[in-house]
Amino acid sequence: MKTSFLNNIIMFMLISSTGGLIFVFNRNFSFLTFFLIIIFSLLFLQNKIKKTNFYSSLLVILFVSSLFAINYTFAINPQSLTKYLFFGITILTTVFTSFYYNNQDNKRVFINSLYFVLKLILFHALFNFIAYFFIKNNLSLITSEYHESFTFNYLFHYPSRENSMINLFGLDMYRNAGIFWEAGILQIYLNILFFLEVSIFKKNKKLLALIILAILTTYSTTGILLLMLQIVYFTRKELKSNPKILFLILLMIPLYSIFSSNLTEKVYGEGESSFQKRLFDLTQPVFITIKNPLTGVGLDLDRFQEVREGFYINSDINSVLRSFGIEQKVETTSKGSTNSVMYMLAGMGFPTAFLFIYMFFKQQIIRDNRLMWFIITFVSVMSSPLLLRPFFFLFIVSGFIQLFNRITLYKQEIS
């Protein structure tokens, strides 16, 4: 019972560290708390520690830290040591978390904890959505260095960012972000919960309906797209063995209608600025990396923003984009990137970025329907700055641990 409670606390902190408001408004304290919880948990498991996992985890820390150290040393501009030390804390916390779960007797303990915590996040998100209509006149504004949000006694939160207010089903409301700093992150975890329910757990129709409803309240184009992809994938895969799942395909008509309307608004309507920013974050880093292919321009966000502000795309990329019916209107920006894959590419160069993406694909945590899982998570980190945060970085770490496990076992066999 104690172990199960500890597993869920660690999972909640892991998820919150990747977009949660508790880390946005109290980053240093929250990361310190998370780190101390992990250390305490490892001490709690000291009699169960497996040598193979220990040596593999140690190798991952040394190898990945070396890649970041090389990037810090050889990036084109001087980098902030403080910011790279923060990456070091992220590496340690992520590897220790992976090490903790890998030493559990139950191999599915990570998935079980993830499933449990995501259901709590779902129910909170639904209450968050409903509560707004009763408390909207009693909200207060809270701010941090990089973010601000409306809150009701810190129980419910509503983003104050541009385009956060929408009209859904004839009602004016904020896009549902739950415990996260923006709605696009909530939809990621809801889509992950949908995947777990359909792929691994009970296929509970009531729970699936609640997840779909919650995703709709985020009004996220990416979220609805990922949901439709999952419905098509699992309906086709399981229709013969489970005809009851056919009800999911009936949802495609209203979902596609909402998705199409949302997409048109963002590409050609009032939400065009958001689409243009994402399009620019997709294309510009490619050209930056071509000019700095080996080590990139560094991961210091301030230096990266300076580079991209003065960087203009020489190629007439619009000639290609027009063939798809779109046009890139943004020429430069001083803001950070919404696309964490492309940010990593520009920041670390081709070799390291491709290695990390390969390990992300080779992750060993979710093995059921691996292709669909990769699509969900890869599209998610392509649309939000989350890849180098603990939850998603954990899957990169799991790929490295699998590699070093094989090396360690091979050495033991020949010794």
Secondary structure as UniProt FT lines:
FT   HELIX           2..16
FT   TURN            17..19
FT   HELIX           21..25
FT   HELIX           27..44
FT   HELIX           46..48
FT   HELIX           51..74
FT   HELIX           81..102
FT   TURN            107..108
FT   HELIX           109..135
FT   HELIX           136..138
FT   STRAND          140..143
FT   STRAND          148..152
FT   TURN            153..155
FT   STRAND          156..159
FT   TURN            162..163
FT   STRAND          165..168
FT   TURN            169..170
FT   STRAND          171..174
FT   TURN            178..179
FT   HELIX           183..199
FT   HELIX           205..218
FT   HELIX           221..238
FT   TURN            239..241
FT   HELIX           243..251
FT   HELIX           252..268
FT   TURN            270..271
FT   HELIX           272..291
FT   TURN            293..297
FT   HELIX           301..309
FT   HELIX           318..321
FT   HELIX           322..324
FT   HELIX           340..361
FT   TURN            368..369
FT   HELIX           370..383
FT   TURN            387..388
FT   HELIX           390..414
//
